[in-house]
Amino acid sequence: MNYAETLGVRAKAAESAIATAAPSLKNQALAAIADILLSRQEEILAANAEDLAAAQANNMTASLQDRLRLTPARIAGMADAARQLIAAEDPIGAVDSGTVRPNGLQILKTRVPLGVIGIIFESRPNVTVDAATLCLKAGNAVILRGGKEAIHSNTILTNMMREAAASVGLPEDIILLVEDTSRETAADMMRLTGYLDVLIPRGGAGLIQAVLRQASVPVIETGAGNCHVYVDACLYGEADYEMAVRIVDNAKTQRPSVCNAIEGLIVHEAVAAEILPRVQKALDAHHVVIYGDERTRTILGELVQPVTDALYDTEFNDYKITVKVVDSIQEAMAHIARYGTKHSECIVTRDLDAAKIFQRHVDAAAVYVNASTRFTDGGEFGYGAEIGISTQKLHARGPMGLRELTTVKYLIQGDGQIRE
């Protein structure tokens, strides 16, 4: 039995206790987690400082260091998110529908936990807490596998959450961390058939594709975000131009390391000469590197780097962006279809018909008109915390909250019926 299998055995042994736990007990555990994060934040920050020192020594980019960094405010945010889950409606036992058949059978479709969930993620230690607390509230055991760059942070956070769960009478092993961050152990985790009910990768396209290639357990794709803003031809003057620039600037620079930040800007040729210099000025304030096609470079000059197909296909998670000038909305949508990851896409326009066409034909989990893609988030949608943004179509799509961490069970009540 390999190391990953030993974790699978432990998670399976704890599964029933959390699946059948009363809502009040789960909420006590969430409160205990929030309390311990706040009361022992100095220990968390010290562990995080070790990870950051290693990241700097390994020349990790500034935006990725930002993903890795914990601060008192971010720890407080993690604790607050756990407390918000206490107020959230418990999905377990909820009745989706009920029918009475002509033969008298009563059939209820109810919500139950998925079971044991595996989460593979990269350098954001807040995901450790978000994922564990969401799984706990939804009645699931969880096996967490973060990146080696966050191992000190993830270890102390997991140990604290396990301690908090045990303090209210739940098994510690409802929350487990893969402390061996080797690729071999990650591959073993992807093959935990019989132990993992579902595996959720959270990270860039490379991680997600690696999981899809290697996993023998069911996978929900989340996170890969090659997102775009398309600025349409129909804009009416300075106010609309400024709206377009604000949206592009926010979607790229407000937090470039996250999956709902844009990586590409597409501009209709009719407004390119007006929009692109304004966008360049806004992005220059954040030292964003611009890669553009020939028409973009003609407008903005040689400081714009030449773009390539490989760059169009890249999720930068950094202060970098590709730009393409197009002749029509159809060309813009074709570009998105080729390079997008079905996460979040936006059109900026005053043409209602263009907006409807874009929202109808663009295949993505979230399609915006005149708003930043940065809103693709469970909290911003009013759903509360999320496990990630699903970019596939089964069994969940878009922000994955508590309900998406459950499945269904049919409860049938009879009175002696038999099938003829």
NUVEXTOR-249136 format. One record per residue (C-alpha): residue number from 0; x, y, z. Coordinates in nm, 4 decimals. Layout:
<nodes>
+-----+----------+----------+----------+
! num !        x !        y !        z !
+-----+----------+----------+----------+
! NUM !        X !        Y !        Z !
...
+-----+----------+----------+----------+
</nodes>
This chain:
<nodes>
+-----+----------+----------+----------+
! num !        x !        y !        z !
+-----+----------+----------+----------+
!   0 !   0.0000 !   0.0000 !   0.0000 !
!   1 !   0.1497 !   0.3345 !  -0.1058 !
!   2 !   0.1345 !   0.6598 !   0.0907 !
!   3 !  -0.1668 !   0.7980 !  -0.1001 !
!   4 !  -0.3593 !   0.4772 !  -0.0342 !
!   5 !  -0.2967 !   0.5059 !   0.3395 !
!   6 !  -0.4592 !   0.8490 !   0.3282 !
!   7 !  -0.7478 !   0.7040 !   0.1307 !
!   8 !  -0.8045 !   0.4366 !   0.3939 !
!   9 !  -0.8059 !   0.6963 !   0.6720 !
!  10 !  -1.0449 !   0.9256 !   0.4851 !
!  11 !  -1.2849 !   0.6407 !   0.4117 !
!  12 !  -1.2836 !   0.5439 !   0.7787 !
!  13 !  -1.3854 !   0.8995 !   0.8737 !
!  14 !  -1.6378 !   0.9452 !   0.5920 !
!  15 !  -1.9446 !   0.8143 !   0.7718 !
!  16 !  -1.8953 !   1.0344 !   1.0778 !
!  17 !  -1.8960 !   1.3570 !   0.8782 !
!  18 !  -2.1647 !   1.2387 !   0.6326 !
!  19 !  -2.4095 !   1.1788 !   0.9187 !
!  20 !  -2.3004 !   1.4648 !   1.1459 !
!  21 !  -2.5746 !   1.6974 !   1.2638 !
!  22 !  -2.5697 !   2.0486 !   1.1153 !
!  23 !  -2.5058 !   2.1898 !   1.4628 !
!  24 !  -2.1943 !   1.9753 !   1.5076 !
!  25 !  -2.0548 !   2.0770 !   1.1708 !
!  26 !  -2.1173 !   2.4401 !   1.2590 !
!  27 !  -1.9358 !   2.3959 !   1.5903 !
!  28 !  -1.6375 !   2.2618 !   1.3978 !
!  29 !  -1.6442 !   2.5610 !   1.1611 !
!  30 !  -1.6541 !   2.8010 !   1.4561 !
!  31 !  -1.3618 !   2.6194 !   1.6165 !
!  32 !  -1.1645 !   2.6465 !   1.2907 !
!  33 !  -1.2307 !   3.0206 !   1.2674 !
!  34 !  -1.1252 !   3.0685 !   1.6306 !
!  35 !  -0.8005 !   2.8751 !   1.5998 !
!  36 !  -0.6977 !   3.0581 !   1.2816 !
!  37 !  -0.7312 !   3.3925 !   1.4581 !
!  38 !  -0.5871 !   3.2934 !   1.7943 !
!  39 !  -0.2755 !   3.1352 !   1.6420 !
!  40 !  -0.2189 !   3.3567 !   1.3407 !
!  41 !   0.1426 !   3.4297 !   1.4401 !
!  42 !   0.2248 !   3.0610 !   1.3919 !
!  43 !   0.0571 !   3.0672 !   1.0518 !
!  44 !   0.2463 !   3.3784 !   0.9444 !
!  45 !   0.5762 !   3.2273 !   1.0592 !
!  46 !   0.5172 !   2.9139 !   0.8526 !
!  47 !   0.4109 !   3.1242 !   0.5559 !
!  48 !   0.7286 !   3.3313 !   0.5884 !
!  49 !   0.9309 !   3.0106 !   0.5349 !
!  50 !   0.7406 !   2.9425 !   0.2136 !
!  51 !   0.7862 !   3.3009 !   0.0939 !
!  52 !   1.1596 !   3.2922 !   0.1646 !
!  53 !   1.1925 !   2.9792 !  -0.0459 !
!  54 !   0.9811 !   3.1359 !  -0.3201 !
!  55 !   1.2052 !   3.4407 !  -0.3351 !
!  56 !   1.5162 !   3.2223 !  -0.3409 !
!  57 !   1.3638 !   3.0308 !  -0.6339 !
!  58 !   1.2823 !   3.3548 !  -0.8218 !
!  59 !   0.9064 !   3.3054 !  -0.8126 !
!  60 !   0.7280 !   3.5897 !  -0.9925 !
!  61 !   0.5782 !   3.8715 !  -0.7878 !
!  62 !   0.2211 !   3.7784 !  -0.8846 !
!  63 !   0.2707 !   3.4151 !  -0.7781 !
!  64 !   0.4282 !   3.5294 !  -0.4528 !
!  65 !   0.1119 !   3.7305 !  -0.3986 !
!  66 !  -0.0919 !   3.4106 !  -0.4348 !
!  67 !   0.1318 !   3.2435 !  -0.1781 !
!  68 !   0.1415 !   3.5276 !   0.0755 !
!  69 !  -0.0725 !   3.5247 !   0.3900 !
!  70 !  -0.1327 !   3.8416 !   0.5912 !
!  71 !  -0.3372 !   3.9135 !   0.9049 !
!  72 !  -0.6109 !   4.0482 !   0.6791 !
!  73 !  -0.6124 !   3.7343 !   0.4638 !
!  74 !  -0.6188 !   3.5089 !   0.7682 !
!  75 !  -0.9084 !   3.7131 !   0.9054 !
!  76 !  -1.0793 !   3.6681 !   0.5684 !
!  77 !  -1.0324 !   3.2902 !   0.5887 !
!  78 !  -1.1806 !   3.2856 !   0.9398 !
!  79 !  -1.4694 !   3.5056 !   0.8274 !
!  80 !  -1.5398 !   3.2740 !   0.5340 !
!  81 !  -1.5621 !   2.9795 !   0.7755 !
!  82 !  -1.8075 !   3.1737 !   0.9914 !
!  83 !  -2.0171 !   3.2617 !   0.6873 !
!  84 !  -2.0550 !   2.8907 !   0.6192 !
!  85 !  -2.2149 !   2.8529 !   0.9618 !
!  86 !  -2.4967 !   3.0797 !   0.8468 !
!  87 !  -2.5274 !   2.9022 !   0.5111 !
!  88 !  -2.8110 !   2.6583 !   0.4619 !
!  89 !  -2.6968 !   2.2997 !   0.5111 !
!  90 !  -2.7582 !   2.1161 !   0.1815 !
!  91 !  -2.7569 !   1.7667 !   0.3316 !
!  92 !  -3.1030 !   1.6137 !   0.3572 !
!  93 !  -3.2636 !   1.8816 !   0.1432 !
!  94 !  -3.5442 !   1.7485 !  -0.0776 !
!  95 !  -3.5076 !   1.8435 !  -0.4450 !
!  96 !  -3.8390 !   1.6912 !  -0.5490 !
!  97 !  -4.1008 !   1.4408 !  -0.4470 !
!  98 !  -4.3626 !   1.2382 !  -0.6297 !
!  99 !  -4.6268 !   0.9764 !  -0.5580 !
! 100 !  -4.6554 !   0.7146 !  -0.8310 !
! 101 !  -4.9905 !   0.5687 !  -0.9435 !
! 102 !  -4.9054 !   0.2488 !  -0.7529 !
! 103 !  -4.8649 !   0.4458 !  -0.4300 !
! 104 !  -4.4842 !   0.4531 !  -0.4130 !
! 105 !  -4.3572 !   0.7760 !  -0.2554 !
! 106 !  -4.0277 !   0.8915 !  -0.4106 !
! 107 !  -3.8113 !   1.1679 !  -0.2638 !
! 108 !  -3.4979 !   1.3023 !  -0.4348 !
! 109 !  -3.2667 !   1.4184 !  -0.1550 !
! 110 !  -2.9187 !   1.5694 !  -0.1198 !
! 111 !  -2.6310 !   1.3614 !   0.0264 !
! 112 !  -2.2526 !   1.4170 !   0.0442 !
! 113 !  -2.0272 !   1.3131 !  -0.2419 !
! 114 !  -1.8128 !   1.1154 !   0.0041 !
! 115 !  -1.4351 !   1.1618 !  -0.0048 !
! 116 !  -1.3164 !   1.4533 !  -0.2167 !
! 117 !  -0.9599 !   1.5036 !  -0.3332 !
! 118 !  -0.8386 !   1.8572 !  -0.4038 !
! 119 !  -0.5131 !   1.9194 !  -0.5935 !
! 120 !  -0.4135 !   2.2851 !  -0.6000 !
! 121 !  -0.1146 !   2.5135 !  -0.6413 !
! 122 !   0.0322 !   2.7972 !  -0.4404 !
! 123 !  -0.2653 !   2.9566 !  -0.2627 !
! 124 !  -0.2741 !   2.8392 !   0.0996 !
! 125 !  -0.6131 !   3.0013 !   0.1573 !
! 126 !  -0.7507 !   2.7248 !  -0.0677 !
! 127 !  -0.6500 !   2.4786 !   0.2065 !
! 128 !  -0.8988 !   2.6353 !   0.4458 !
! 129 !  -1.1661 !   2.7195 !   0.1886 !
! 130 !  -1.1711 !   2.3668 !   0.0487 !
! 131 !  -1.1646 !   2.1921 !   0.3856 !
! 132 !  -1.4415 !   2.4025 !   0.5393 !
! 133 !  -1.6674 !   2.3741 !   0.2350 !
! 134 !  -1.6235 !   1.9984 !   0.2266 !
! 135 !  -1.6925 !   1.9791 !   0.6007 !
! 136 !  -2.0153 !   2.1809 !   0.5762 !
! 137 !  -2.1323 !   1.9622 !   0.2860 !
! 138 !  -2.0609 !   1.6449 !   0.4870 !
! 139 !  -1.7545 !   1.5267 !   0.2948 !
! 140 !  -1.4124 !   1.4061 !   0.4023 !
! 141 !  -1.1313 !   1.5718 !   0.2090 !
! 142 !  -0.7740 !   1.4898 !   0.1056 !
! 143 !  -0.5790 !   1.8060 !   0.0220 !
! 144 !  -0.2711 !   1.8142 !  -0.1974 !
! 145 !  -0.1166 !   2.1600 !  -0.2307 !
! 146 !   0.2035 !   2.2560 !  -0.4072 !
! 147 !   0.5445 !   2.2150 !  -0.2520 !
! 148 !   0.5895 !   2.5942 !  -0.2526 !
! 149 !   0.3203 !   2.6225 !   0.0198 !
! 150 !   0.3943 !   2.3108 !   0.2223 !
! 151 !   0.4776 !   2.4875 !   0.5508 !
! 152 !   0.1639 !   2.7009 !   0.5314 !
! 153 !  -0.0576 !   2.4110 !   0.4290 !
! 154 !   0.0767 !   2.1825 !   0.6994 !
! 155 !   0.0105 !   2.4205 !   0.9870 !
! 156 !  -0.3325 !   2.5188 !   0.8533 !
! 157 !  -0.4344 !   2.1543 !   0.8143 !
! 158 !  -0.3063 !   2.0610 !   1.1592 !
! 159 !  -0.5038 !   2.3460 !   1.3142 !
! 160 !  -0.8240 !   2.2462 !   1.1336 !
! 161 !  -0.7800 !   1.8842 !   1.2377 !
! 162 !  -0.7322 !   1.9972 !   1.5968 !
! 163 !  -1.0453 !   2.2112 !   1.5752 !
! 164 !  -1.2533 !   1.9232 !   1.4343 !
! 165 !  -1.1347 !   1.6888 !   1.7086 !
! 166 !  -1.2199 !   1.9487 !   1.9761 !
! 167 !  -1.5916 !   1.9158 !   1.8950 !
! 168 !  -1.5896 !   1.5365 !   1.8621 !
! 169 !  -1.5380 !   1.4806 !   1.4905 !
! 170 !  -1.2592 !   1.2559 !   1.3595 !
! 171 !  -0.9407 !   1.4434 !   1.2692 !
! 172 !  -0.9188 !   1.2439 !   0.9498 !
! 173 !  -1.2131 !   1.4199 !   0.7886 !
! 174 !  -0.9349 !   1.6616 !   0.6822 !
! 175 !  -0.6092 !   1.5132 !   0.5504 !
! 176 !  -0.3076 !   1.6699 !   0.3814 !
! 177 !  -0.0733 !   1.4993 !   0.1358 !
! 178 !   0.2551 !   1.6011 !   0.2971 !
! 179 !   0.4656 !   1.4229 !   0.0355 !
! 180 !   0.4612 !   1.6728 !  -0.2510 !
! 181 !   0.6396 !   1.4523 !  -0.5043 !
! 182 !   0.4911 !   1.3975 !  -0.8484 !
! 183 !   0.4766 !   1.0253 !  -0.7819 !
! 184 !   0.2477 !   1.0731 !  -0.4829 !
! 185 !   0.0307 !   1.3165 !  -0.6790 !
! 186 !  -0.0037 !   1.0539 !  -0.9529 !
! 187 !  -0.0917 !   0.7908 !  -0.6923 !
! 188 !  -0.3617 !   1.0210 !  -0.5565 !
! 189 !  -0.5136 !   1.0549 !  -0.9028 !
! 190 !  -0.5580 !   0.6778 !  -0.9092 !
! 191 !  -0.7268 !   0.6327 !  -0.5698 !
! 192 !  -1.0165 !   0.4366 !  -0.7154 !
! 193 !  -1.2273 !   0.3010 !  -0.4320 !
! 194 !  -1.1226 !   0.5806 !  -0.1988 !
! 195 !  -1.1825 !   0.9106 !  -0.3805 !
! 196 !  -1.5328 !   0.9775 !  -0.5067 !
! 197 !  -1.4209 !   1.2837 !  -0.7031 !
! 198 !  -1.0991 !   1.4749 !  -0.7670 !
! 199 !  -1.1009 !   1.8531 !  -0.8155 !
! 200 !  -0.7872 !   2.0215 !  -0.9520 !
! 201 !  -0.7564 !   2.3948 !  -0.8808 !
! 202 !  -0.4840 !   2.5727 !  -1.0726 !
! 203 !  -0.3510 !   2.6523 !  -1.4159 !
! 204 !  -0.4132 !   2.4713 !  -1.7409 !
! 205 !  -0.0990 !   2.2584 !  -1.7017 !
! 206 !  -0.2122 !   2.1142 !  -1.3690 !
! 207 !  -0.5648 !   2.0494 !  -1.4916 !
! 208 !  -0.4498 !   1.8762 !  -1.8106 !
! 209 !  -0.2054 !   1.6616 !  -1.6129 !
! 210 !  -0.4874 !   1.5496 !  -1.3836 !
! 211 !  -0.7210 !   1.4769 !  -1.6745 !
! 212 !  -0.4535 !   1.2649 !  -1.8454 !
! 213 !  -0.3565 !   1.0634 !  -1.5393 !
! 214 !  -0.6657 !   1.0333 !  -1.3219 !
! 215 !  -0.8687 !   0.7143 !  -1.3045 !
! 216 !  -1.1191 !   0.8706 !  -1.0611 !
! 217 !  -1.3933 !   1.1164 !  -1.1659 !
! 218 !  -1.2596 !   1.4710 !  -1.2178 !
! 219 !  -1.4282 !   1.8106 !  -1.2093 !
! 220 !  -1.2268 !   2.0663 !  -1.4078 !
! 221 !  -1.1892 !   2.4036 !  -1.2390 !
! 222 !  -0.9773 !   2.7107 !  -1.2546 !
! 223 !  -0.8071 !   2.7407 !  -1.5931 !
! 224 !  -0.8872 !   3.0963 !  -1.6927 !
! 225 !  -0.7783 !   3.2213 !  -2.0337 !
! 226 !  -1.0485 !   3.4894 !  -2.0235 !
! 227 !  -1.1115 !   3.7818 !  -2.2603 !
! 228 !  -1.2755 !   4.1203 !  -2.2939 !
! 229 !  -1.4087 !   4.2056 !  -2.6391 !
! 230 !  -1.4668 !   4.5772 !  -2.7039 !
! 231 !  -1.7335 !   4.6018 !  -2.9714 !
! 232 !  -1.7767 !   4.8722 !  -3.2359 !
! 233 !  -2.0924 !   5.0152 !  -3.0831 !
! 234 !  -1.9692 !   5.2674 !  -2.8246 !
! 235 !  -2.0969 !   5.6241 !  -2.7985 !
! 236 !  -1.8143 !   5.8584 !  -2.7166 !
! 237 !  -1.5857 !   5.9339 !  -2.4275 !
! 238 !  -1.7972 !   5.7917 !  -2.1441 !
! 239 !  -1.8236 !   5.4543 !  -2.3157 !
! 240 !  -1.4537 !   5.4541 !  -2.4001 !
! 241 !  -1.3718 !   5.5158 !  -2.0352 !
! 242 !  -1.6104 !   5.2388 !  -1.9300 !
! 243 !  -1.4293 !   4.9975 !  -2.1604 !
! 244 !  -1.0896 !   5.1001 !  -2.0210 !
! 245 !  -1.2064 !   5.0618 !  -1.6597 !
! 246 !  -1.3379 !   4.7138 !  -1.7289 !
! 247 !  -1.0205 !   4.6019 !  -1.9072 !
! 248 !  -0.7959 !   4.7549 !  -1.6412 !
! 249 !  -0.9880 !   4.5969 !  -1.3539 !
! 250 !  -1.0166 !   4.2575 !  -1.5233 !
! 251 !  -0.6404 !   4.2488 !  -1.5895 !
! 252 !  -0.4716 !   4.4286 !  -1.2997 !
! 253 !  -0.6971 !   4.4151 !  -0.9928 !
! 254 !  -0.5539 !   4.0690 !  -0.9164 !
! 255 !  -0.3813 !   3.9196 !  -1.2190 !
! 256 !  -0.2873 !   3.5901 !  -1.0539 !
! 257 !  -0.6435 !   3.4574 !  -1.0259 !
! 258 !  -0.8430 !   3.2566 !  -1.2779 !
! 259 !  -1.1107 !   3.5193 !  -1.3485 !
! 260 !  -0.8557 !   3.7818 !  -1.4547 !
! 261 !  -0.8387 !   3.8342 !  -1.8304 !
! 262 !  -0.5428 !   3.7291 !  -2.0411 !
! 263 !  -0.6673 !   3.8644 !  -2.3751 !
! 264 !  -0.8190 !   4.1858 !  -2.5102 !
! 265 !  -1.0043 !   4.1875 !  -2.8427 !
! 266 !  -1.0998 !   4.5211 !  -3.0003 !
! 267 !  -1.3162 !   4.5958 !  -3.3042 !
! 268 !  -1.1175 !   4.7834 !  -3.5667 !
! 269 !  -1.3787 !   5.0635 !  -3.5747 !
! 270 !  -1.2864 !   5.1743 !  -3.2210 !
! 271 !  -0.9319 !   5.0395 !  -3.1923 !
! 272 !  -0.7630 !   5.3759 !  -3.2525 !
! 273 !  -0.9686 !   5.5323 !  -2.9725 !
! 274 !  -0.9596 !   5.2443 !  -2.7224 !
! 275 !  -0.6093 !   5.1017 !  -2.7462 !
! 276 !  -0.4096 !   5.4144 !  -2.6485 !
! 277 !  -0.6371 !   5.4616 !  -2.3475 !
! 278 !  -0.5955 !   5.0974 !  -2.2475 !
! 279 !  -0.2192 !   5.1190 !  -2.2912 !
! 280 !  -0.2025 !   5.4215 !  -2.0601 !
! 281 !  -0.4043 !   5.2441 !  -1.7911 !
! 282 !  -0.2018 !   4.9229 !  -1.8159 !
! 283 !   0.1297 !   5.1091 !  -1.8200 !
! 284 !   0.0541 !   5.2255 !  -1.4670 !
! 285 !   0.0841 !   4.8585 !  -1.3627 !
! 286 !   0.3781 !   4.7813 !  -1.5958 !
! 287 !   0.1706 !   4.5330 !  -1.7955 !
! 288 !   0.3530 !   4.3749 !  -2.0898 !
! 289 !   0.1378 !   4.3949 !  -2.4030 !
! 290 !   0.1635 !   4.1399 !  -2.6855 !
! 291 !  -0.0229 !   4.2570 !  -2.9942 !
! 292 !  -0.0962 !   4.1682 !  -3.3534 !
! 293 !   0.0234 !   4.3882 !  -3.6390 !
! 294 !  -0.2741 !   4.6223 !  -3.6267 !
! 295 !  -0.2273 !   4.6719 !  -3.2546 !
! 296 !   0.1422 !   4.7470 !  -3.3037 !
! 297 !   0.0604 !   4.9932 !  -3.5809 !
! 298 !  -0.1610 !   5.1871 !  -3.3382 !
! 299 !   0.0493 !   5.1556 !  -3.0220 !
! 300 !   0.4009 !   5.1354 !  -3.1589 !
! 301 !   0.7002 !   4.9075 !  -3.1362 !
! 302 !   0.6958 !   4.8900 !  -2.7551 !
! 303 !   0.4163 !   4.6371 !  -2.7990 !
! 304 !   0.5694 !   4.2913 !  -2.8300 !
! 305 !   0.4727 !   4.0689 !  -3.1272 !
! 306 !   0.2063 !   3.8147 !  -3.0377 !
! 307 !   0.2084 !   3.4446 !  -3.1306 !
! 308 !  -0.0442 !   3.1619 !  -3.1237 !
! 309 !   0.1340 !   3.0228 !  -2.8184 !
! 310 !   0.0902 !   3.3541 !  -2.6349 !
! 311 !  -0.2785 !   3.3732 !  -2.7284 !
! 312 !  -0.3081 !   3.0279 !  -2.5722 !
! 313 !  -0.1318 !   3.1223 !  -2.2466 !
! 314 !  -0.2838 !   3.1815 !  -1.9036 !
! 315 !  -0.0221 !   3.4263 !  -1.7757 !
! 316 !  -0.1415 !   3.4805 !  -1.4163 !
! 317 !   0.0812 !   3.7867 !  -1.4400 !
! 318 !   0.0972 !   4.1459 !  -1.5628 !
! 319 !   0.0857 !   4.0391 !  -1.9275 !
! 320 !  -0.1894 !   4.0547 !  -2.1884 !
! 321 !  -0.2478 !   3.9707 !  -2.5550 !
! 322 !  -0.4335 !   4.2098 !  -2.7864 !
! 323 !  -0.6065 !   4.1382 !  -3.1178 !
! 324 !  -0.7887 !   4.3785 !  -3.3498 !
! 325 !  -1.0819 !   4.2190 !  -3.5345 !
! 326 !  -1.3232 !   4.3178 !  -3.8103 !
! 327 !  -1.6413 !   4.1707 !  -3.6609 !
! 328 !  -1.8037 !   4.0193 !  -3.3553 !
! 329 !  -1.7941 !   3.6847 !  -3.5354 !
! 330 !  -1.4138 !   3.7054 !  -3.5604 !
! 331 !  -1.3951 !   3.7939 !  -3.1914 !
! 332 !  -1.6100 !   3.4957 !  -3.0950 !
! 333 !  -1.4024 !   3.2652 !  -3.3155 !
! 334 !  -1.0879 !   3.3831 !  -3.1368 !
! 335 !  -1.2479 !   3.3120 !  -2.7983 !
! 336 !  -1.3660 !   2.9700 !  -2.9147 !
! 337 !  -1.0119 !   2.8817 !  -3.0223 !
! 338 !  -0.8174 !   3.0103 !  -2.7212 !
! 339 !  -1.0633 !   3.0487 !  -2.4333 !
! 340 !  -1.0992 !   2.7972 !  -2.1520 !
! 341 !  -1.4794 !   2.8299 !  -2.1117 !
! 342 !  -1.4382 !   3.0244 !  -1.7876 !
! 343 !  -1.5431 !   3.3919 !  -1.8180 !
! 344 !  -1.5804 !   3.6152 !  -2.1224 !
! 345 !  -1.7005 !   3.9758 !  -2.1604 !
! 346 !  -1.8334 !   4.2056 !  -2.4317 !
! 347 !  -1.8331 !   4.5832 !  -2.3927 !
! 348 !  -2.1024 !   4.7308 !  -2.6172 !
! 349 !  -2.4096 !   4.9517 !  -2.6357 !
! 350 !  -2.5631 !   4.7320 !  -2.9061 !
! 351 !  -2.8300 !   4.5130 !  -2.7465 !
! 352 !  -2.8325 !   4.2737 !  -3.0423 !
! 353 !  -2.4531 !   4.2309 !  -3.0260 !
! 354 !  -2.4769 !   4.1634 !  -2.6529 !
! 355 !  -2.7437 !   3.8976 !  -2.7076 !
! 356 !  -2.5438 !   3.7333 !  -2.9880 !
! 357 !  -2.2317 !   3.7247 !  -2.7701 !
! 358 !  -2.4075 !   3.5799 !  -2.4681 !
! 359 !  -2.5931 !   3.3232 !  -2.6786 !
! 360 !  -2.2991 !   3.1971 !  -2.8816 !
! 361 !  -1.9938 !   3.2222 !  -2.6521 !
! 362 !  -1.9442 !   2.8921 !  -2.4704 !
! 363 !  -1.8284 !   2.9788 !  -2.1186 !
! 364 !  -1.9439 !   2.9332 !  -1.7620 !
! 365 !  -1.9957 !   3.3091 !  -1.7239 !
! 366 !  -2.0602 !   3.5549 !  -2.0088 !
! 367 !  -2.0680 !   3.9258 !  -1.9218 !
! 368 !  -2.1992 !   4.2393 !  -2.0853 !
! 369 !  -2.0309 !   4.5619 !  -1.9687 !
! 370 !  -1.8815 !   4.4242 !  -1.6461 !
! 371 !  -1.5459 !   4.2908 !  -1.5311 !
! 372 !  -1.4831 !   3.9169 !  -1.5405 !
! 373 !  -1.3446 !   3.9498 !  -1.1864 !
! 374 !  -1.6998 !   3.8994 !  -1.0580 !
! 375 !  -1.6965 !   3.5277 !  -1.1399 !
! 376 !  -1.6815 !   3.4206 !  -0.7792 !
! 377 !  -1.9202 !   3.2436 !  -0.5447 !
! 378 !  -1.9211 !   3.5290 !  -0.2963 !
! 379 !  -1.9750 !   3.7946 !  -0.5643 !
! 380 !  -2.2633 !   3.5920 !  -0.7093 !
! 381 !  -2.4227 !   3.5744 !  -0.3646 !
! 382 !  -2.3662 !   3.2004 !  -0.3226 !
! 383 !  -2.1078 !   3.2237 !  -0.0459 !
! 384 !  -1.7751 !   3.0424 !  -0.0480 !
! 385 !  -1.6760 !   2.8217 !  -0.3403 !
! 386 !  -1.4490 !   2.5262 !  -0.4069 !
! 387 !  -1.3589 !   2.6648 !  -0.7495 !
! 388 !  -1.5021 !   2.7675 !  -1.0855 !
! 389 !  -1.6032 !   2.4645 !  -1.2891 !
! 390 !  -1.5299 !   2.5048 !  -1.6610 !
! 391 !  -1.6968 !   2.1797 !  -1.7632 !
! 392 !  -2.0637 !   2.0899 !  -1.7994 !
! 393 !  -2.1035 !   1.7848 !  -1.5734 !
! 394 !  -2.2036 !   1.7800 !  -1.2932 !
! 395 !  -2.1463 !   2.1460 !  -1.2068 !
! 396 !  -2.0583 !   2.4611 !  -1.4001 !
! 397 !  -1.9425 !   2.8010 !  -1.2775 !
! 398 !  -1.8876 !   2.8770 !  -0.9075 !
! 399 !  -1.9061 !   2.5519 !  -0.7086 !
! 400 !  -2.0573 !   2.6039 !  -0.3659 !
! 401 !  -2.2053 !   2.3705 !  -0.1087 !
! 402 !  -2.4780 !   2.2270 !  -0.3300 !
! 403 !  -2.2230 !   2.1332 !  -0.5968 !
! 404 !  -2.0381 !   1.9263 !  -0.3343 !
! 405 !  -2.3375 !   1.6974 !  -0.2951 !
! 406 !  -2.5101 !   1.4319 !  -0.5014 !
! 407 !  -2.8558 !   1.2807 !  -0.4811 !
! 408 !  -3.0139 !   0.9838 !  -0.3138 !
! 409 !  -3.3672 !   0.8620 !  -0.3884 !
! 410 !  -3.5727 !   0.7605 !  -0.0861 !
! 411 !  -3.8654 !   0.5379 !  -0.1755 !
! 412 !  -4.1470 !   0.4511 !   0.0643 !
! 413 !  -4.3812 !   0.1653 !  -0.0193 !
! 414 !  -4.6531 !  -0.0482 !   0.1348 !
! 415 !  -4.5900 !  -0.3891 !  -0.0126 !
! 416 !  -4.5765 !  -0.2933 !  -0.3820 !
! 417 !  -4.4132 !  -0.5388 !  -0.6211 !
! 418 !  -4.3405 !  -0.4938 !  -0.9911 !
! 419 !  -4.5583 !  -0.6983 !  -1.2210 !
+-----+----------+----------+----------+
</nodes>
